[in-house]
Amino acid sequence: MNCPMCGNEMKFGKIGARAGAGLFWLPDEEKVKFIVSNNIIEKHNGIVLVDCNEWQISHTAYVCEGCRKVIIDY
Ligand SMILES: [Zn+2]
């Protein structure tokens, strides 16, 4: 896959999270406080990218180190 910013070939790999904290995306206008469960993330129109209960790193991702951009499959 080529980087949508610079056009260079992106490196292929996997994305994960440490210490069972998971990884999520939120729309810019949304905010969550303190304990962030999957339900709260989804209630705020967010997307759970890596569930906090996942033990395996299974989400493939492409990275452009030059632009510091990551494209994640979730
Ligand atoms: Zn790039």
N, CA, C, O and the ligand as a Tripos MOL2 file, in Angstrom:
@<TRIPOS>MOLECULE
protein
  297   295    75     0     0
PROTEIN
NO_CHARGES

@<TRIPOS>ATOM
      1 N           0.8470   -1.1950    0.0000 N.3       1 MET1
      2 CA          0.0000    0.0000    0.0000 C.3       1 MET1
      3 C           0.8850    1.2480    0.0000 C.2       1 MET1
      4 O           1.9070    1.3040    0.6840 O.2       1 MET1
      5 N           0.4740    2.2330   -0.7710 N.am      2 ASN2
      6 CA          1.2380    3.4780   -0.8020 C.3       2 ASN2
      7 C           0.6210    4.5040    0.1580 C.2       2 ASN2
      8 O          -0.5970    4.5470    0.3320 O.2       2 ASN2
      9 N           1.4570    5.3110    0.7670 N.am      3 CYS3
     10 CA          1.0210    6.3450    1.7110 C.3       3 CYS3
     11 C           0.1590    7.3810    0.9800 C.2       3 CYS3
     12 O           0.5620    7.8990   -0.0610 O.2       3 CYS3
     13 N          -1.0320    7.6850    1.5270 N.am      4 PRO4
     14 CA         -1.8890    8.6800    0.8710 C.3       4 PRO4
     15 C          -1.3440   10.1050    0.9740 C.2       4 PRO4
     16 O          -1.8190   11.0070    0.2850 O.2       4 PRO4
     17 N          -0.3370   10.3040    1.8450 N.am      5 MET5
     18 CA          0.2190   11.6430    2.0240 C.3       5 MET5
     19 C           1.3910   11.8990    1.0780 C.2       5 MET5
     20 O           1.4150   12.9040    0.3670 O.2       5 MET5
     21 N           2.3770   10.9720    1.0740 N.am      6 CYS6
     22 CA          3.6060   11.1970    0.3010 C.3       6 CYS6
     23 C           3.7430   10.2680   -0.9000 C.2       6 CYS6
     24 O           4.5570   10.5250   -1.7860 O.2       6 CYS6
     25 N           2.9500    9.1810   -0.9430 N.am      7 GLY7
     26 CA          3.0020    8.2600   -2.0700 C.3       7 GLY7
     27 C           4.0440    7.1620   -1.9500 C.2       7 GLY7
     28 O           4.0780    6.2660   -2.7930 O.2       7 GLY7
     29 N           4.8960    7.1990   -0.9300 N.am      8 ASN8
     30 CA          5.9020    6.1470   -0.7420 C.3       8 ASN8
     31 C           5.2480    4.8520   -0.2630 C.2       8 ASN8
     32 O           4.1510    4.8730    0.2950 O.2       8 ASN8
     33 N           5.9320    3.7210   -0.4850 N.am      9 GLU9
     34 CA          5.4500    2.4210   -0.0290 C.3       9 GLU9
     35 C           5.4010    2.4050    1.4960 C.2       9 GLU9
     36 O           6.3540    2.8250    2.1510 O.2       9 GLU9
     37 N           4.2770    1.9140    2.0720 N.am     10 MET10
     38 CA          4.1330    1.8360    3.5220 C.3      10 MET10
     39 C           4.5900    0.4680    4.0060 C.2      10 MET10
     40 O           4.4650   -0.5210    3.2840 O.2      10 MET10
     41 N           5.1230    0.4050    5.2340 N.am     11 LYS11
     42 CA          5.5290   -0.8630    5.8380 C.3      11 LYS11
     43 C           4.3020   -1.5670    6.3910 C.2      11 LYS11
     44 O           3.4290   -0.9340    6.9850 O.2      11 LYS11
     45 N           4.2360   -2.8990    6.1930 N.am     12 PHE12
     46 CA          3.1090   -3.7050    6.6690 C.3      12 PHE12
     47 C           3.4310   -4.3000    8.0290 C.2      12 PHE12
     48 O           4.5590   -4.7400    8.2510 O.2      12 PHE12
     49 N           2.4720   -4.3270    8.9430 N.am     13 GLY13
     50 CA          2.6950   -4.9290   10.2530 C.3      13 GLY13
     51 C           1.3930   -5.1010   10.9980 C.2      13 GLY13
     52 O           0.3390   -5.2740   10.3870 O.2      13 GLY13
     53 N           1.4620   -5.0550   12.3150 N.am     14 LYS14
     54 CA          0.2860   -5.2420   13.1610 C.3      14 LYS14
     55 C           0.2480   -4.1540   14.2230 C.2      14 LYS14
     56 O           1.2720   -3.5780   14.5890 O.2      14 LYS14
     57 N          -0.9770   -3.8860   14.7150 N.am     15 ILE15
     58 CA         -1.1320   -2.8830   15.7700 C.3      15 ILE15
     59 C          -1.7160   -3.5580   17.0080 C.2      15 ILE15
     60 O          -2.5250   -4.4780   16.8880 O.2      15 ILE15
     61 N          -1.3210   -3.1170   18.1690 N.am     16 GLY16
     62 CA         -1.8440   -3.6660   19.4180 C.3      16 GLY16
     63 C          -1.7490   -2.6360   20.5180 C.2      16 GLY16
     64 O          -1.3560   -1.4940   20.2770 O.2      16 GLY16
     65 N          -2.1040   -3.0320   21.7210 N.am     17 ALA17
     66 CA         -2.0300   -2.1400   22.8680 C.3      17 ALA17
     67 C          -1.4690   -2.9200   24.0510 C.2      17 ALA17
     68 O          -1.7130   -4.1200   24.1780 O.2      17 ALA17
     69 N          -0.7310   -2.2540   24.9030 N.am     18 ARG18
     70 CA         -0.1320   -2.9170   26.0580 C.3      18 ARG18
     71 C          -0.9950   -2.7760   27.3020 C.2      18 ARG18
     72 O          -1.8490   -1.8930   27.3870 O.2      18 ARG18
     73 N          -0.7620   -3.6520   28.2550 N.am     19 ALA19
     74 CA         -1.3770   -3.5960   29.5860 C.3      19 ALA19
     75 C          -2.8970   -3.6630   29.5700 C.2      19 ALA19
     76 O          -3.5390   -3.1620   30.4930 O.2      19 ALA19
     77 N          -3.4920   -4.2700   28.5400 N.am     20 GLY20
     78 CA         -4.9300   -4.4870   28.5070 C.3      20 GLY20
     79 C          -5.7600   -3.2300   28.4130 C.2      20 GLY20
     80 O          -6.9540   -3.2610   28.7100 O.2      20 GLY20
     81 N          -5.1660   -2.1310   28.0110 N.am     21 ALA21
     82 CA         -5.8990   -0.8730   27.9700 C.3      21 ALA21
     83 C          -6.6960   -0.6860   26.6870 C.2      21 ALA21
     84 O          -7.6010    0.1470   26.6440 O.2      21 ALA21
     85 N          -6.3850   -1.4330   25.6560 N.am     22 GLY22
     86 CA         -7.0970   -1.3070   24.3970 C.3      22 GLY22
     87 C          -6.7290   -0.0360   23.6500 C.2      22 GLY22
     88 O          -5.8970    0.7560   24.0920 O.2      22 GLY22
     89 N          -7.3730    0.1290   22.5130 N.am     23 LEU23
     90 CA         -7.1070    1.2810   21.6580 C.3      23 LEU23
     91 C          -8.4210    1.6650   21.0000 C.2      23 LEU23
     92 O          -9.1310    0.8000   20.4870 O.2      23 LEU23
     93 N          -8.7540    2.9390   21.0060 N.am     24 PHE24
     94 CA        -10.0180    3.3500   20.4000 C.3      24 PHE24
     95 C          -9.8640    4.6760   19.6760 C.2      24 PHE24
     96 O          -8.9050    5.4210   19.8790 O.2      24 PHE24
     97 N         -10.8620    4.9450   18.8090 N.am     25 TRP25
     98 CA        -10.9270    6.2020   18.0580 C.3      25 TRP25
     99 C         -12.2040    6.9270   18.4620 C.2      25 TRP25
    100 O         -13.2420    6.2920   18.6490 O.2      25 TRP25
    101 N         -12.1390    8.2630   18.5980 N.am     26 LEU26
    102 CA        -13.3210    9.0720   18.9000 C.3      26 LEU26
    103 C         -13.4420   10.1980   17.8890 C.2      26 LEU26
    104 O         -12.4310   10.7460   17.4510 O.2      26 LEU26
    105 N         -14.6800   10.5550   17.5090 N.am     27 PRO27
    106 CA        -14.8600   11.7480   16.6770 C.3      27 PRO27
    107 C         -14.3200   12.9730   17.4270 C.2      27 PRO27
    108 O         -14.3330   13.0050   18.6570 O.2      27 PRO27
    109 N         -13.8560   13.9560   16.6980 N.am     28 ASP28
    110 CA        -13.2160   15.1260   17.2900 C.3      28 ASP28
    111 C         -14.0950   15.8330   18.3160 C.2      28 ASP28
    112 O         -13.5900   16.3430   19.3160 O.2      28 ASP28
    113 N         -15.4060   15.8670   18.0780 N.am     29 GLU29
    114 CA        -16.2980   16.6270   18.9570 C.3      29 GLU29
    115 C         -16.6970   15.8560   20.2200 C.2      29 GLU29
    116 O         -17.3360   16.4210   21.1070 O.2      29 GLU29
    117 N         -16.3310   14.5830   20.3110 N.am     30 GLU30
    118 CA        -16.7240   13.7530   21.4560 C.3      30 GLU30
    119 C         -15.6350   13.7220   22.5180 C.2      30 GLU30
    120 O         -14.4460   13.8190   22.2140 O.2      30 GLU30
    121 N         -16.0690   13.5830   23.7920 N.am     31 LYS31
    122 CA        -15.1240   13.4560   24.9020 C.3      31 LYS31
    123 C         -15.6370   12.3790   25.8430 C.2      31 LYS31
    124 O         -16.8460   12.2560   26.0440 O.2      31 LYS31
    125 N         -14.7350   11.6000   26.4210 N.am     32 VAL32
    126 CA        -15.1050   10.6510   27.4580 C.3      32 VAL32
    127 C         -14.1790   10.8770   28.6490 C.2      32 VAL32
    128 O         -13.0330   11.2980   28.4940 O.2      32 VAL32
    129 N         -14.7070   10.5860   29.8570 N.am     33 LYS33
    130 CA        -13.9320   10.8250   31.0690 C.3      33 LYS33
    131 C         -13.6770    9.5280   31.8190 C.2      33 LYS33
    132 O         -14.4680    8.5880   31.7350 O.2      33 LYS33
    133 N         -12.6040    9.4800   32.5310 N.am     34 PHE34
    134 CA        -12.2730    8.4260   33.4780 C.3      34 PHE34
    135 C         -12.3380    7.0250   32.8750 C.2      34 PHE34
    136 O         -11.5720    6.7100   31.9640 O.2      34 PHE34
    137 N         -13.2490    6.1760   33.3750 N.am     35 ILE35
    138 CA        -13.3160    4.7870   32.9240 C.3      35 ILE35
    139 C         -13.9530    4.7360   31.5430 C.2      35 ILE35
    140 O         -15.0780    5.1960   31.3490 O.2      35 ILE35
    141 N         -13.2310    4.1770   30.5940 N.am     36 VAL36
    142 CA        -13.6960    4.1680   29.2080 C.3      36 VAL36
    143 C         -13.9700    2.7190   28.7930 C.2      36 VAL36
    144 O         -13.0640    2.0050   28.3610 O.2      36 VAL36
    145 N         -15.2290    2.2960   28.9310 N.am     37 SER37
    146 CA        -15.6190    0.9520   28.5050 C.3      37 SER37
    147 C         -15.9780    0.9730   27.0170 C.2      37 SER37
    148 O         -16.1390    2.0380   26.4220 O.2      37 SER37
    149 N         -16.1000   -0.2160   26.4300 N.am     38 ASN38
    150 CA        -16.5210   -0.3040   25.0300 C.3      38 ASN38
    151 C         -17.8810    0.3610   24.8330 C.2      38 ASN38
    152 O         -18.0970    1.0540   23.8390 O.2      38 ASN38
    153 N         -18.8030    0.1490   25.7820 N.am     39 ASN39
    154 CA        -20.1390    0.7470   25.6780 C.3      39 ASN39
    155 C         -20.0710    2.2730   25.6500 C.2      39 ASN39
    156 O         -20.7690    2.9160   24.8650 O.2      39 ASN39
    157 N         -19.2320    2.8470   26.5040 N.am     40 ILE40
    158 CA        -19.1080    4.3110   26.5470 C.3      40 ILE40
    159 C         -18.5000    4.8270   25.2440 C.2      40 ILE40
    160 O         -18.9370    5.8460   24.7090 O.2      40 ILE40
    161 N         -17.5010    4.1280   24.7430 N.am     41 ILE41
    162 CA        -16.8720    4.5360   23.4750 C.3      41 ILE41
    163 C         -17.9110    4.5430   22.3560 C.2      41 ILE41
    164 O         -17.9950    5.4970   21.5830 O.2      41 ILE41
    165 N         -18.7080    3.4610   22.2760 N.am     42 GLU42
    166 CA        -19.7030    3.3500   21.2070 C.3      42 GLU42
    167 C         -20.8520    4.3490   21.3960 C.2      42 GLU42
    168 O         -21.4090    4.8490   20.4190 O.2      42 GLU42
    169 N         -21.2010    4.6370   22.6470 N.am     43 LYS43
    170 CA        -22.2430    5.6250   22.9350 C.3      43 LYS43
    171 C         -21.8360    7.0140   22.4460 C.2      43 LYS43
    172 O         -22.6870    7.8310   22.0950 O.2      43 LYS43
    173 N         -20.5370    7.2700   22.4270 N.am     44 HIS44
    174 CA        -20.0140    8.5580   21.9660 C.3      44 HIS44
    175 C         -19.5690    8.4850   20.5060 C.2      44 HIS44
    176 O         -18.7270    9.2650   20.0620 O.2      44 HIS44
    177 N         -20.1540    7.5280   19.7620 N.am     45 ASN45
    178 CA        -19.8780    7.3790   18.3250 C.3      45 ASN45
    179 C         -18.4200    7.0370   18.0330 C.2      45 ASN45
    180 O         -17.8990    7.3380   16.9580 O.2      45 ASN45
    181 N         -17.7710    6.4040   19.0090 N.am     46 GLY46
    182 CA        -16.3950    5.9900   18.8180 C.3      46 GLY46
    183 C         -16.2960    4.5790   18.2630 C.2      46 GLY46
    184 O         -17.3070    3.8940   18.1070 O.2      46 GLY46
    185 N         -15.0840    4.1470   17.9650 N.am     47 ILE47
    186 CA        -14.8160    2.8190   17.4190 C.3      47 ILE47
    187 C         -13.7180    2.1640   18.2490 C.2      47 ILE47
    188 O         -12.6460    2.7400   18.4370 O.2      47 ILE47
    189 N         -13.9880    0.9530   18.7460 N.am     48 VAL48
    190 CA        -12.9730    0.1920   19.4730 C.3      48 VAL48
    191 C         -12.0510   -0.4490   18.4360 C.2      48 VAL48
    192 O         -12.4850   -1.3200   17.6820 O.2      48 VAL48
    193 N         -10.7990   -0.0340   18.3890 N.am     49 LEU49
    194 CA         -9.8400   -0.5560   17.4130 C.3      49 LEU49
    195 C          -9.1840   -1.8350   17.9170 C.2      49 LEU49
    196 O          -9.0560   -2.8060   17.1710 O.2      49 LEU49
    197 N          -8.7710   -1.8350   19.1780 N.am     50 VAL50
    198 CA         -8.2190   -3.0270   19.8170 C.3      50 VAL50
    199 C          -8.9440   -3.1830   21.1490 C.2      50 VAL50
    200 O          -8.8230   -2.3240   22.0240 O.2      50 VAL50
    201 N          -9.7020   -4.2790   21.3130 N.am     51 ASP51
    202 CA        -10.4500   -4.4850   22.5470 C.3      51 ASP51
    203 C          -9.4930   -4.7260   23.7110 C.2      51 ASP51
    204 O          -8.4480   -5.3540   23.5410 O.2      51 ASP51
    205 N          -9.8500   -4.2240   24.8930 N.am     52 CYS52
    206 CA         -8.9650   -4.3630   26.0510 C.3      52 CYS52
    207 C          -8.8500   -5.8100   26.5100 C.2      52 CYS52
    208 O          -7.9390   -6.1330   27.2730 O.2      52 CYS52
    209 N          -9.7420   -6.6890   26.0730 N.am     53 ASN53
    210 CA         -9.6840   -8.0940   26.4600 C.3      53 ASN53
    211 C          -8.9330   -8.9600   25.4520 C.2      53 ASN53
    212 O          -8.8010  -10.1660   25.6600 O.2      53 ASN53
    213 N          -8.4450   -8.3770   24.3800 N.am     54 GLU54
    214 CA         -7.7250   -9.1500   23.3660 C.3      54 GLU54
    215 C          -6.3260   -9.4940   23.8520 C.2      54 GLU54
    216 O          -5.6080   -8.6440   24.3780 O.2      54 GLU54
    217 N          -5.9540  -10.7520   23.6660 N.am     55 TRP55
    218 CA         -4.6160  -11.1890   24.0450 C.3      55 TRP55
    219 C          -3.7010  -11.2880   22.8380 C.2      55 TRP55
    220 O          -2.4780  -11.2490   22.9690 O.2      55 TRP55
    221 N          -4.2950  -11.4140   21.6700 N.am     56 GLN56
    222 CA         -3.4770  -11.5220   20.4710 C.3      56 GLN56
    223 C          -3.4900  -10.2070   19.7040 C.2      56 GLN56
    224 O          -4.5060   -9.5160   19.6240 O.2      56 GLN56
    225 N          -2.3490   -9.8890   19.1520 N.am     57 ILE57
    226 CA         -2.2500   -8.7110   18.2940 C.3      57 ILE57
    227 C          -2.5910   -9.1670   16.8860 C.2      57 ILE57
    228 O          -1.7760   -9.8040   16.2190 O.2      57 ILE57
    229 N          -3.8020   -8.8380   16.4330 N.am     58 SER58
    230 CA         -4.2610   -9.3900   15.1720 C.3      58 SER58
    231 C          -4.7110   -8.3410   14.1610 C.2      58 SER58
    232 O          -5.1650   -8.6960   13.0730 O.2      58 SER58
    233 N          -4.5970   -7.0870   14.4890 N.am     59 HIS59
    234 CA         -5.0430   -6.0410   13.5810 C.3      59 HIS59
    235 C          -3.8920   -5.6040   12.6900 C.2      59 HIS59
    236 O          -2.9060   -5.0330   13.1540 O.2      59 HIS59
    237 N          -4.0390   -5.8850   11.3990 N.am     60 THR60
    238 CA         -2.9820   -5.5100   10.4780 C.3      60 THR60
    239 C          -2.9840   -3.9950   10.2730 C.2      60 THR60
    240 O          -4.0210   -3.3410   10.3830 O.2      60 THR60
    241 N          -1.8140   -3.4580    9.9780 N.am     61 ALA61
    242 CA         -1.6780   -2.0130    9.8130 C.3      61 ALA61
    243 C          -0.5030   -1.6990    8.9000 C.2      61 ALA61
    244 O           0.4570   -2.4640    8.8020 O.2      61 ALA61
    245 N          -0.6010   -0.5640    8.2410 N.am     62 TYR62
    246 CA          0.4810   -0.0570    7.3990 C.3      62 TYR62
    247 C           0.9790    1.2390    8.0140 C.2      62 TYR62
    248 O           0.1900    2.0410    8.5130 O.2      62 TYR62
    249 N           2.3020    1.4450    7.9790 N.am     63 VAL63
    250 CA          2.8700    2.6530    8.5590 C.3      63 VAL63
    251 C           3.7890    3.3550    7.5580 C.2      63 VAL63
    252 O           4.5280    2.7120    6.8120 O.2      63 VAL63
    253 N           3.7260    4.6870    7.5610 N.am     64 CYS64
    254 CA          4.6900    5.5160    6.8300 C.3      64 CYS64
    255 C           5.4720    6.2660    7.8920 C.2      64 CYS64
    256 O           4.9450    7.1740    8.5350 O.2      64 CYS64
    257 N           6.7280    5.8880    8.0760 N.am     65 GLU65
    258 CA          7.5380    6.5210    9.1130 C.3      65 GLU65
    259 C           7.8820    7.9660    8.7590 C.2      65 GLU65
    260 O           8.0700    8.8000    9.6450 O.2      65 GLU65
    261 N           7.9640    8.2550    7.4670 N.am     66 GLY66
    262 CA          8.2850    9.6220    7.0430 C.3      66 GLY66
    263 C           7.1870   10.6010    7.4240 C.2      66 GLY66
    264 O           7.4710   11.6930    7.9170 O.2      66 GLY66
    265 N           5.9310   10.2170    7.1980 N.am     67 CYS67
    266 CA          4.7820   11.0800    7.5010 C.3      67 CYS67
    267 C           4.2120   10.8260    8.8890 C.2      67 CYS67
    268 O           3.3740   11.5900    9.3680 O.2      67 CYS67
    269 N           4.6690    9.7420    9.5450 N.am     68 ARG68
    270 CA          4.1380    9.3360   10.8530 C.3      68 ARG68
    271 C           2.6140    9.1050   10.7630 C.2      68 ARG68
    272 O           1.8430    9.5880   11.5920 O.2      68 ARG68
    273 N           2.2160    8.3520    9.7290 N.am     69 LYS69
    274 CA          0.8110    8.0000    9.5290 C.3      69 LYS69
    275 C           0.6590    6.4850    9.6110 C.2      69 LYS69
    276 O           1.5380    5.7390    9.1780 O.2      69 LYS69
    277 N          -0.4680    6.0350   10.1730 N.am     70 VAL70
    278 CA         -0.7700    4.6210   10.2860 C.3      70 VAL70
    279 C          -2.1700    4.3710    9.7230 C.2      70 VAL70
    280 O          -3.1080    5.1080   10.0290 O.2      70 VAL70
    281 N          -2.3060    3.3320    8.9010 N.am     71 ILE71
    282 CA         -3.6070    2.8940    8.4050 C.3      71 ILE71
    283 C          -3.8630    1.5310    9.0280 C.2      71 ILE71
    284 O          -3.0930    0.5930    8.8250 O.2      71 ILE71
    285 N          -4.9630    1.4250    9.7970 N.am     72 ILE72
    286 CA         -5.2380    0.2290   10.5950 C.3      72 ILE72
    287 C          -6.4600   -0.5000   10.0650 C.2      72 ILE72
    288 O          -7.4730    0.1240    9.7470 O.2      72 ILE72
    289 N          -6.3670   -1.8330    9.9700 N.am     73 ASP73
    290 CA         -7.5400   -2.6700    9.7360 C.3      73 ASP73
    291 C          -8.1040   -3.0420   11.1160 C.2      73 ASP73
    292 O          -7.3570   -3.5070   11.9770 O.2      73 ASP73
    293 N          -9.4000   -2.8460   11.3340 N.am     74 TYR74
    294 CA         -9.9620   -3.2110   12.6340 C.3      74 TYR74
    295 C         -11.1910   -4.0490   12.4630 C.2      74 TYR74
    296 O         -11.8040   -4.4530   13.4510 O.2      74 TYR74
    297 ZN          4.0410    9.1340    3.7910 Zn       75 ZN75
@<TRIPOS>BOND
     1     1     2 1
     2     2     3 1
     3     3     4 2
     4     3     5 am
     5     5     6 1
     6     6     7 1
     7     7     8 2
     8     7     9 am
     9     9    10 1
    10    10    11 1
    11    11    12 2
    12    11    13 am
    13    13    14 1
    14    14    15 1
    15    15    16 2
    16    15    17 am
    17    17    18 1
    18    18    19 1
    19    19    20 2
    20    19    21 am
    21    21    22 1
    22    22    23 1
    23    23    24 2
    24    23    25 am
    25    25    26 1
    26    26    27 1
    27    27    28 2
    28    27    29 am
    29    29    30 1
    30    30    31 1
    31    31    32 2
    32    31    33 am
    33    33    34 1
    34    34    35 1
    35    35    36 2
    36    35    37 am
    37    37    38 1
    38    38    39 1
    39    39    40 2
    40    39    41 am
    41    41    42 1
    42    42    43 1
    43    43    44 2
    44    43    45 am
    45    45    46 1
    46    46    47 1
    47    47    48 2
    48    47    49 am
    49    49    50 1
    50    50    51 1
    51    51    52 2
    52    51    53 am
    53    53    54 1
    54    54    55 1
    55    55    56 2
    56    55    57 am
    57    57    58 1
    58    58    59 1
    59    59    60 2
    60    59    61 am
    61    61    62 1
    62    62    63 1
    63    63    64 2
    64    63    65 am
    65    65    66 1
    66    66    67 1
    67    67    68 2
    68    67    69 am
    69    69    70 1
    70    70    71 1
    71    71    72 2
    72    71    73 am
    73    73    74 1
    74    74    75 1
    75    75    76 2
    76    75    77 am
    77    77    78 1
    78    78    79 1
    79    79    80 2
    80    79    81 am
    81    81    82 1
    82    82    83 1
    83    83    84 2
    84    83    85 am
    85    85    86 1
    86    86    87 1
    87    87    88 2
    88    87    89 am
    89    89    90 1
    90    90    91 1
    91    91    92 2
    92    91    93 am
    93    93    94 1
    94    94    95 1
    95    95    96 2
    96    95    97 am
    97    97    98 1
    98    98    99 1
    99    99   100 2
   100    99   101 am
   101   101   102 1
   102   102   103 1
   103   103   104 2
   104   103   105 am
   105   105   106 1
   106   106   107 1
   107   107   108 2
   108   107   109 am
   109   109   110 1
   110   110   111 1
   111   111   112 2
   112   111   113 am
   113   113   114 1
   114   114   115 1
   115   115   116 2
   116   115   117 am
   117   117   118 1
   118   118   119 1
   119   119   120 2
   120   119   121 am
   121   121   122 1
   122   122   123 1
   123   123   124 2
   124   123   125 am
   125   125   126 1
   126   126   127 1
   127   127   128 2
   128   127   129 am
   129   129   130 1
   130   130   131 1
   131   131   132 2
   132   131   133 am
   133   133   134 1
   134   134   135 1
   135   135   136 2
   136   135   137 am
   137   137   138 1
   138   138   139 1
   139   139   140 2
   140   139   141 am
   141   141   142 1
   142   142   143 1
   143   143   144 2
   144   143   145 am
   145   145   146 1
   146   146   147 1
   147   147   148 2
   148   147   149 am
   149   149   150 1
   150   150   151 1
   151   151   152 2
   152   151   153 am
   153   153   154 1
   154   154   155 1
   155   155   156 2
   156   155   157 am
   157   157   158 1
   158   158   159 1
   159   159   160 2
   160   159   161 am
   161   161   162 1
   162   162   163 1
   163   163   164 2
   164   163   165 am
   165   165   166 1
   166   166   167 1
   167   167   168 2
   168   167   169 am
   169   169   170 1
   170   170   171 1
   171   171   172 2
   172   171   173 am
   173   173   174 1
   174   174   175 1
   175   175   176 2
   176   175   177 am
   177   177   178 1
   178   178   179 1
   179   179   180 2
   180   179   181 am
   181   181   182 1
   182   182   183 1
   183   183   184 2
   184   183   185 am
   185   185   186 1
   186   186   187 1
   187   187   188 2
   188   187   189 am
   189   189   190 1
   190   190   191 1
   191   191   192 2
   192   191   193 am
   193   193   194 1
   194   194   195 1
   195   195   196 2
   196   195   197 am
   197   197   198 1
   198   198   199 1
   199   199   200 2
   200   199   201 am
   201   201   202 1
   202   202   203 1
   203   203   204 2
   204   203   205 am
   205   205   206 1
   206   206   207 1
   207   207   208 2
   208   207   209 am
   209   209   210 1
   210   210   211 1
   211   211   212 2
   212   211   213 am
   213   213   214 1
   214   214   215 1
   215   215   216 2
   216   215   217 am
   217   217   218 1
   218   218   219 1
   219   219   220 2
   220   219   221 am
   221   221   222 1
   222   222   223 1
   223   223   224 2
   224   223   225 am
   225   225   226 1
   226   226   227 1
   227   227   228 2
   228   227   229 am
   229   229   230 1
   230   230   231 1
   231   231   232 2
   232   231   233 am
   233   233   234 1
   234   234   235 1
   235   235   236 2
   236   235   237 am
   237   237   238 1
   238   238   239 1
   239   239   240 2
   240   239   241 am
   241   241   242 1
   242   242   243 1
   243   243   244 2
   244   243   245 am
   245   245   246 1
   246   246   247 1
   247   247   248 2
   248   247   249 am
   249   249   250 1
   250   250   251 1
   251   251   252 2
   252   251   253 am
   253   253   254 1
   254   254   255 1
   255   255   256 2
   256   255   257 am
   257   257   258 1
   258   258   259 1
   259   259   260 2
   260   259   261 am
   261   261   262 1
   262   262   263 1
   263   263   264 2
   264   263   265 am
   265   265   266 1
   266   266   267 1
   267   267   268 2
   268   267   269 am
   269   269   270 1
   270   270   271 1
   271   271   272 2
   272   271   273 am
   273   273   274 1
   274   274   275 1
   275   275   276 2
   276   275   277 am
   277   277   278 1
   278   278   279 1
   279   279   280 2
   280   279   281 am
   281   281   282 1
   282   282   283 1
   283   283   284 2
   284   283   285 am
   285   285   286 1
   286   286   287 1
   287   287   288 2
   288   287   289 am
   289   289   290 1
   290   290   291 1
   291   291   292 2
   292   291   293 am
   293   293   294 1
   294   294   295 1
   295   295   296 2
@<TRIPOS>SUBSTRUCTURE
     1 MET1         2 RESIDUE 1 A MET
     2 ASN2         6 RESIDUE 1 A ASN
     3 CYS3        10 RESIDUE 1 A CYS
     4 PRO4        14 RESIDUE 1 A PRO
     5 MET5        18 RESIDUE 1 A MET
     6 CYS6        22 RESIDUE 1 A CYS
     7 GLY7        26 RESIDUE 1 A GLY
     8 ASN8        30 RESIDUE 1 A ASN
     9 GLU9        34 RESIDUE 1 A GLU
    10 MET10       38 RESIDUE 1 A MET
    11 LYS11       42 RESIDUE 1 A LYS
    12 PHE12       46 RESIDUE 1 A PHE
    13 GLY13       50 RESIDUE 1 A GLY
    14 LYS14       54 RESIDUE 1 A LYS
    15 ILE15       58 RESIDUE 1 A ILE
    16 GLY16       62 RESIDUE 1 A GLY
    17 ALA17       66 RESIDUE 1 A ALA
    18 ARG18       70 RESIDUE 1 A ARG
    19 ALA19       74 RESIDUE 1 A ALA
    20 GLY20       78 RESIDUE 1 A GLY
    21 ALA21       82 RESIDUE 1 A ALA
    22 GLY22       86 RESIDUE 1 A GLY
    23 LEU23       90 RESIDUE 1 A LEU
    24 PHE24       94 RESIDUE 1 A PHE
    25 TRP25       98 RESIDUE 1 A TRP
    26 LEU26      102 RESIDUE 1 A LEU
    27 PRO27      106 RESIDUE 1 A PRO
    28 ASP28      110 RESIDUE 1 A ASP
    29 GLU29      114 RESIDUE 1 A GLU
    30 GLU30      118 RESIDUE 1 A GLU
    31 LYS31      122 RESIDUE 1 A LYS
    32 VAL32      126 RESIDUE 1 A VAL
    33 LYS33      130 RESIDUE 1 A LYS
    34 PHE34      134 RESIDUE 1 A PHE
    35 ILE35      138 RESIDUE 1 A ILE
    36 VAL36      142 RESIDUE 1 A VAL
    37 SER37      146 RESIDUE 1 A SER
    38 ASN38      150 RESIDUE 1 A ASN
    39 ASN39      154 RESIDUE 1 A ASN
    40 ILE40      158 RESIDUE 1 A ILE
    41 ILE41      162 RESIDUE 1 A ILE
    42 GLU42      166 RESIDUE 1 A GLU
    43 LYS43      170 RESIDUE 1 A LYS
    44 HIS44      174 RESIDUE 1 A HIS
    45 ASN45      178 RESIDUE 1 A ASN
    46 GLY46      182 RESIDUE 1 A GLY
    47 ILE47      186 RESIDUE 1 A ILE
    48 VAL48      190 RESIDUE 1 A VAL
    49 LEU49      194 RESIDUE 1 A LEU
    50 VAL50      198 RESIDUE 1 A VAL
    51 ASP51      202 RESIDUE 1 A ASP
    52 CYS52      206 RESIDUE 1 A CYS
    53 ASN53      210 RESIDUE 1 A ASN
    54 GLU54      214 RESIDUE 1 A GLU
    55 TRP55      218 RESIDUE 1 A TRP
    56 GLN56      222 RESIDUE 1 A GLN
    57 ILE57      226 RESIDUE 1 A ILE
    58 SER58      230 RESIDUE 1 A SER
    59 HIS59      234 RESIDUE 1 A HIS
    60 THR60      238 RESIDUE 1 A THR
    61 ALA61      242 RESIDUE 1 A ALA
    62 TYR62      246 RESIDUE 1 A TYR
    63 VAL63      250 RESIDUE 1 A VAL
    64 CYS64      254 RESIDUE 1 A CYS
    65 GLU65      258 RESIDUE 1 A GLU
    66 GLY66      262 RESIDUE 1 A GLY
    67 CYS67      266 RESIDUE 1 A CYS
    68 ARG68      270 RESIDUE 1 A ARG
    69 LYS69      274 RESIDUE 1 A LYS
    70 VAL70      278 RESIDUE 1 A VAL
    71 ILE71      282 RESIDUE 1 A ILE
    72 ILE72      286 RESIDUE 1 A ILE
    73 ASP73      290 RESIDUE 1 A ASP
    74 TYR74      294 RESIDUE 1 A TYR
    75 ZN75       297 GROUP 0 **** ****
